[in-house]
Amino acid sequence: MASPRTQQERRTALITGAGSGTGAAAARALAATHHVVLVGRRLDRLESVAEQISAAGGTATALAWDITRGDAETLLEAAGPVDDLVLAAGLNTPQRTWGDQHMADFRSVIDTNLIAVAEIIAAALPGLRRAQGTVCIISSVAAWTASPGAGVAYRASKMALRALTDALNEQESTHGVRAGAILPGDIDTEFLSLRPAPPSDEPRRRMLAAEDVARAVTFVVTSPPHVRIDELVITPVGSVER
């Protein structure tokens, strides 16, 4: 368990999915202003990101954890006092249509993308209220516009995150808590390997980089306390998402 923090120390952000892709990039970026708690399933990857952060002058704690295990209170206890959340863990499956999807996979996507997010927020709320914290949720452009290739479960989960973000802002703003959803288009990360037909190098070069989304995360989390970024859509130049 992390040791108690003195008031002189910097704010702490817990980041899920921090071992790779957008989560790792967000952790590296946010480490300029926060101590970051890196949460993911693979300790070796988390430790690698923590080493990068340390080499750049920041501080990080690696915490191997499966967020779908349904014990978010214990996760928050292990993380120590948490002021801000960045919820970047995500899952999809190559089987994405009503004709080929399996309900076990459907549940796994919903559990990771939606249920675990809600559980972590609920467990973190006392600390978020105390710290007047920010919840930054990585959703998807699939929640903003028609994205048939994203899959039934993925689209449903990401659309639900918009409602979850709205409800947080409606109900918790009186406690100083703010929530912002980032809806990125295609990002060149290993997540693309979950597509039925992973893209080749040429289309990848036209996609967003994880660091592009990480800059948006920093913007949402570090904006002045009276500023709330409810929703931020980010797409590559030349995309026709709308």
C-alpha positions as CSV (number, residue, x, y, z in Angstrom):
1,M,0.0,0.0,0.0
2,A,1.3,3.5,-0.8
3,S,2.3,5.6,2.1
4,P,0.2,8.6,3.2
5,R,1.0,11.8,1.3
6,T,1.9,15.1,2.8
7,Q,0.2,18.2,1.7
8,Q,3.4,19.5,0.2
9,E,3.6,16.7,-2.3
10,R,2.1,16.9,-5.8
11,R,-1.3,15.5,-6.7
12,T,-1.7,11.9,-7.5
13,A,-3.4,10.5,-10.6
14,L,-4.4,6.9,-11.0
15,I,-4.2,5.7,-14.6
16,T,-5.7,2.5,-15.9
17,G,-4.4,0.8,-19.0
18,A,-1.1,2.4,-18.2
19,G,1.2,-0.4,-19.5
20,S,0.8,0.5,-23.2
21,G,-0.7,2.7,-25.8
22,T,-2.8,5.7,-24.8
23,G,-2.6,4.9,-21.1
24,A,1.2,4.8,-21.1
25,A,1.4,8.0,-23.1
26,A,-1.0,9.7,-20.7
27,A,1.0,8.6,-17.7
28,R,4.3,9.9,-19.2
29,A,2.6,13.3,-20.0
30,L,0.8,13.7,-16.7
31,A,3.9,12.8,-14.7
32,A,5.1,16.4,-15.4
33,T,2.5,17.6,-12.9
34,H,1.4,14.5,-10.9
35,H,2.7,11.4,-9.1
36,V,1.1,8.7,-11.3
37,V,-0.1,5.3,-10.2
38,L,0.1,3.0,-13.1
39,V,-2.5,0.3,-13.2
40,G,-2.6,-2.6,-15.7
41,R,-2.4,-6.4,-15.9
42,R,1.3,-6.8,-16.8
43,L,3.7,-5.6,-14.2
44,D,6.7,-5.7,-16.6
45,R,5.1,-3.2,-18.9
46,L,4.1,-1.0,-16.0
47,E,7.6,-1.0,-14.6
48,S,9.0,-0.1,-18.0
49,V,6.7,3.0,-18.1
50,A,7.6,3.8,-14.5
51,E,11.3,3.7,-15.4
52,Q,10.7,6.1,-18.4
53,I,8.9,8.5,-16.1
54,S,11.7,8.3,-13.5
55,A,14.3,8.9,-16.1
56,A,12.4,12.1,-17.1
57,G,12.3,13.3,-13.5
58,G,8.9,12.2,-12.5
59,T,7.6,9.7,-10.0
60,A,5.4,6.6,-10.6
61,T,4.1,3.6,-8.8
62,A,3.4,0.4,-10.8
63,L,0.4,-1.6,-9.6
64,A,-0.5,-4.8,-11.4
65,W,-4.3,-5.2,-11.3
66,D,-7.1,-6.7,-13.4
67,I,-9.7,-3.9,-13.2
68,T,-12.5,-6.4,-14.1
69,R,-12.0,-8.4,-10.8
70,G,-14.6,-6.3,-9.1
71,D,-12.6,-5.1,-6.1
72,A,-12.1,-1.5,-6.8
73,E,-12.1,-0.5,-3.1
74,T,-9.0,-2.6,-2.6
75,L,-7.4,-1.1,-5.7
76,L,-7.9,2.4,-4.3
77,E,-6.5,1.3,-0.9
78,A,-3.4,0.0,-2.6
79,A,-3.0,3.1,-4.6
80,G,-3.1,5.4,-1.6
81,P,-4.7,8.9,-1.7
82,V,-5.8,9.6,-5.3
83,D,-6.8,13.1,-6.5
84,D,-7.5,12.5,-10.2
85,L,-8.4,9.6,-12.4
86,V,-7.5,8.8,-16.0
87,L,-9.5,5.7,-17.2
88,A,-7.8,4.5,-20.4
89,A,-8.1,0.7,-20.2
90,G,-10.1,-0.7,-23.1
91,L,-11.0,-3.9,-24.8
92,N,-12.5,-5.0,-28.1
93,T,-12.8,-8.3,-29.9
94,P,-12.4,-9.2,-33.6
95,Q,-15.9,-10.7,-33.5
96,R,-18.0,-7.5,-33.9
97,T,-21.3,-8.2,-35.6
98,W,-24.5,-9.7,-34.4
99,G,-23.7,-12.6,-36.8
100,D,-20.4,-13.6,-35.2
101,Q,-20.1,-12.2,-31.7
102,H,-20.2,-14.4,-28.6
103,M,-22.0,-13.2,-25.5
104,A,-19.0,-14.1,-23.3
105,D,-16.9,-11.7,-25.4
106,F,-19.6,-9.1,-25.3
107,R,-19.6,-9.2,-21.5
108,S,-15.9,-9.0,-21.3
109,V,-15.9,-5.8,-23.4
110,I,-18.7,-4.2,-21.3
111,D,-17.0,-5.3,-18.1
112,T,-13.7,-3.6,-19.1
113,N,-15.0,-0.5,-20.9
114,L,-17.9,0.4,-18.7
115,I,-18.5,-1.6,-15.5
116,A,-14.9,-1.4,-14.3
117,V,-14.9,2.4,-15.0
118,A,-18.0,2.9,-12.9
119,E,-16.6,0.7,-10.1
120,I,-13.3,2.6,-9.9
121,I,-15.1,6.0,-10.0
122,A,-17.5,4.9,-7.2
123,A,-14.6,3.7,-5.1
124,A,-12.5,6.9,-5.7
125,L,-15.4,9.4,-5.1
126,P,-14.6,10.1,-1.5
127,G,-11.0,11.1,-2.4
128,L,-12.1,12.9,-5.5
129,R,-14.5,15.0,-3.4
130,R,-11.8,15.8,-0.9
131,A,-9.4,16.8,-3.6
132,Q,-11.9,18.4,-6.0
133,G,-10.6,16.0,-8.5
134,T,-10.9,15.3,-12.2
135,V,-12.1,12.1,-13.9
136,C,-10.8,11.8,-17.5
137,I,-12.4,9.0,-19.4
138,I,-11.0,7.7,-22.7
139,S,-14.1,6.9,-24.8
140,S,-14.1,6.7,-28.6
141,V,-15.3,8.6,-31.6
142,A,-17.5,5.5,-32.0
143,A,-19.6,7.1,-29.2
144,W,-20.0,10.3,-31.2
145,T,-20.8,9.2,-34.8
146,A,-21.7,6.0,-36.7
147,S,-18.7,3.6,-36.6
148,P,-20.1,0.2,-37.8
149,G,-16.7,-1.4,-37.8
150,A,-16.1,-0.7,-34.1
151,G,-18.4,-3.5,-33.1
152,V,-21.7,-3.9,-31.2
153,A,-20.3,-4.3,-27.7
154,Y,-17.6,-1.7,-28.1
155,R,-19.9,1.0,-29.5
156,A,-22.5,0.3,-26.7
157,S,-19.9,0.6,-24.0
158,K,-18.4,3.8,-25.3
159,M,-21.7,5.4,-25.8
160,A,-22.6,4.5,-22.3
161,L,-19.5,6.3,-21.0
162,R,-21.0,9.6,-22.3
163,A,-24.0,9.1,-20.1
164,L,-21.7,8.2,-17.2
165,T,-19.7,11.3,-17.7
166,D,-22.8,13.5,-17.9
167,A,-24.2,12.0,-14.7
168,L,-20.9,12.6,-12.8
169,N,-21.0,16.3,-13.8
170,E,-24.7,16.6,-13.0
171,Q,-24.4,15.1,-9.5
172,E,-20.9,15.7,-8.3
173,S,-20.1,19.3,-9.5
174,T,-21.4,20.5,-6.1
175,H,-18.4,18.7,-4.6
176,G,-16.0,20.2,-7.0
177,V,-15.6,17.0,-9.0
178,R,-15.5,17.4,-12.8
179,A,-15.5,14.7,-15.5
180,G,-14.3,14.9,-19.1
181,A,-14.6,12.4,-21.9
182,I,-12.1,12.2,-24.7
183,L,-13.4,10.7,-27.9
184,P,-10.4,9.9,-30.2
185,G,-10.5,8.5,-33.7
186,D,-8.1,5.9,-35.0
187,I,-4.9,5.7,-32.9
188,D,-1.8,3.9,-34.1
189,T,-1.3,1.5,-31.1
190,E,-1.3,-2.2,-30.6
191,F,-5.0,-2.1,-29.9
192,L,-5.4,-2.2,-33.7
193,S,-4.4,-5.9,-33.6
194,L,-7.9,-6.6,-32.2
195,R,-9.5,-5.6,-35.5
196,P,-10.8,-8.3,-37.8
197,A,-8.3,-7.1,-40.4
198,P,-5.5,-5.0,-38.8
199,P,-4.5,-2.1,-41.0
200,S,-1.2,-1.9,-42.9
201,D,1.6,0.6,-42.3
202,E,0.3,3.2,-44.7
203,P,-3.1,3.9,-43.0
204,R,-1.4,3.7,-39.6
205,R,0.8,6.7,-40.6
206,R,-2.3,8.8,-41.1
207,M,-3.7,8.0,-37.7
208,L,-3.4,9.8,-34.3
209,A,-0.5,8.9,-32.1
210,A,-1.0,8.0,-28.5
211,E,0.9,11.1,-27.6
212,D,-1.8,13.2,-29.3
213,V,-4.4,11.9,-27.0
214,A,-2.1,12.2,-24.0
215,R,-1.8,16.0,-24.6
216,A,-5.6,16.1,-24.5
217,V,-5.6,14.2,-21.2
218,T,-3.2,16.7,-19.7
219,F,-5.4,19.5,-20.9
220,V,-8.5,18.0,-19.3
221,V,-6.8,17.2,-16.0
222,T,-4.7,20.3,-15.5
223,S,-7.2,23.0,-16.6
224,P,-8.0,25.6,-13.9
225,P,-10.5,24.3,-11.3
226,H,-13.4,26.4,-12.7
227,V,-12.9,25.0,-16.2
228,R,-14.6,21.7,-17.2
229,I,-13.9,20.0,-20.5
230,D,-17.1,18.0,-20.8
231,E,-16.2,16.3,-24.1
232,L,-13.3,16.5,-26.5
233,V,-13.4,14.8,-30.0
234,I,-10.0,14.3,-31.7
235,T,-9.7,12.9,-35.2
236,P,-6.8,12.7,-37.7
237,V,-6.7,15.3,-40.4
238,G,-8.4,14.0,-43.5
239,S,-10.7,11.7,-41.6
240,V,-14.4,11.6,-42.6
241,E,-15.8,10.4,-39.2
242,R,-18.8,12.8,-39.4
